[in-house]
């Protein structure tokens, strides 16, 4: 391992707790929309990823997936996953109502 590679590795190790801290602080509210009543995991994942990227432009967020949610109601949750700077990260969508309004929070590893 050359000096440059060692320095990058040290930086990544040092940044790990900061990445976790920034994700733990990640929370936002949004709406899945009610015009089509499509609460599929694919559509939800697309919405969640857009919001995560918009709120965290300095992080590389890719591959967001969410479980299908056949029925939504206040207090129900849906699990989502994403890769954040190459680290698998879990998010939980908590539905605020049956109209498609929800809140997303990262889950501490």
C-alpha positions as CSV (number, residue, x, y, z in Angstrom):
1,X,0.0,0.0,0.0
2,X,1.5,3.3,-1.0
3,X,1.3,6.5,1.0
4,X,-1.6,7.9,-1.0
5,X,-3.7,4.8,-0.6
6,X,-2.9,4.6,3.1
7,X,-4.0,8.2,3.5
8,X,-7.3,7.6,1.7
9,X,-7.9,4.5,3.9
10,X,-7.2,6.5,7.0
11,X,-9.6,9.3,5.8
12,X,-12.4,6.8,5.1
13,X,-12.0,5.2,8.5
14,X,-12.0,8.6,10.2
15,X,-15.1,9.7,8.2
16,X,-17.1,6.6,9.1
17,X,-18.5,7.9,12.3
18,X,-19.2,11.3,10.7
19,X,-21.1,9.5,7.9
20,X,-23.2,7.6,10.4
21,X,-23.8,10.8,12.4
22,X,-25.0,12.7,9.2
23,X,-27.3,9.8,8.3
24,X,-28.7,9.5,11.8
25,X,-29.7,13.1,11.6
26,X,-31.5,12.5,8.2
27,X,-35.2,12.9,8.5
28,X,-37.7,14.4,6.1
29,X,-41.4,14.4,5.4
30,X,-42.9,14.0,1.9
31,X,-45.9,12.8,0.0
32,X,-46.2,9.8,-2.3
33,X,-49.1,11.5,-4.0
34,X,-52.7,10.4,-4.1
35,X,-53.7,10.7,-7.7
36,X,-52.7,7.1,-8.6
37,X,-52.7,5.5,-5.2
38,X,-49.4,3.8,-6.2
39,X,-47.5,2.9,-3.1
40,X,-45.3,0.3,-4.7
41,X,-41.8,-0.2,-3.4
42,X,-40.4,1.0,-6.7
43,X,-42.3,4.3,-6.7
44,X,-41.6,4.9,-3.0
45,X,-37.9,4.2,-3.5
46,X,-37.7,6.7,-6.3
47,X,-39.3,9.4,-4.2
48,X,-37.1,8.6,-1.2
49,X,-33.9,8.6,-3.2
50,X,-34.8,12.0,-4.8
51,X,-35.4,13.5,-1.3
52,X,-32.2,11.9,0.1
53,X,-30.1,13.2,-2.7
54,X,-31.6,16.7,-2.5
55,X,-31.0,17.0,1.2
56,X,-27.5,15.4,1.1
57,X,-25.8,16.6,-2.1
58,X,-22.4,15.9,-0.6
59,X,-23.2,12.2,-0.2
60,X,-23.4,9.6,-3.0
61,X,-26.7,7.9,-2.5
62,X,-27.6,5.1,-4.9
63,X,-29.6,1.9,-5.2
64,X,-32.5,2.9,-3.0
65,X,-35.1,0.1,-2.6
66,X,-38.3,-0.1,-0.5
67,X,-40.7,-2.9,0.3
68,X,-44.1,-2.8,-1.3
69,X,-46.8,-1.3,0.9
70,X,-50.1,-2.7,-0.1
71,X,-52.0,-0.7,2.5
72,X,-51.0,2.5,4.2
73,X,-52.3,4.0,7.4
74,X,-51.1,6.4,10.1
75,X,-48.3,4.8,12.0
76,X,-47.5,1.9,9.6
77,X,-43.9,1.6,8.5
78,X,-42.1,0.5,5.3
79,X,-38.4,-0.5,5.3
80,X,-36.1,1.0,2.7
81,X,-32.4,0.5,2.0
82,X,-29.8,2.6,0.1
83,X,-26.1,2.7,-0.5
84,X,-24.7,5.9,1.1
85,X,-21.0,6.5,0.0
86,X,-20.8,2.7,-0.5
87,X,-22.2,1.8,2.9
88,X,-25.5,-0.1,3.1
89,X,-28.0,2.0,5.1
90,X,-31.5,1.3,6.3
91,X,-34.3,3.9,6.3
92,X,-37.8,3.6,7.7
93,X,-40.8,5.3,6.1
94,X,-43.5,6.0,8.7
95,X,-46.8,6.8,7.1
96,X,-48.6,9.8,8.5
97,X,-52.0,9.0,7.0
98,X,-53.7,7.0,4.4
99,X,-53.3,9.8,1.8
100,X,-49.6,9.0,1.1
101,X,-47.9,11.5,3.4
102,X,-44.9,10.0,5.1
103,X,-41.7,10.7,7.1
104,X,-38.3,9.1,6.4
105,X,-35.7,8.4,9.1
106,X,-32.4,6.7,8.9
107,X,-31.9,3.8,11.3
108,X,-28.8,3.7,13.4
109,X,-26.5,0.8,12.4
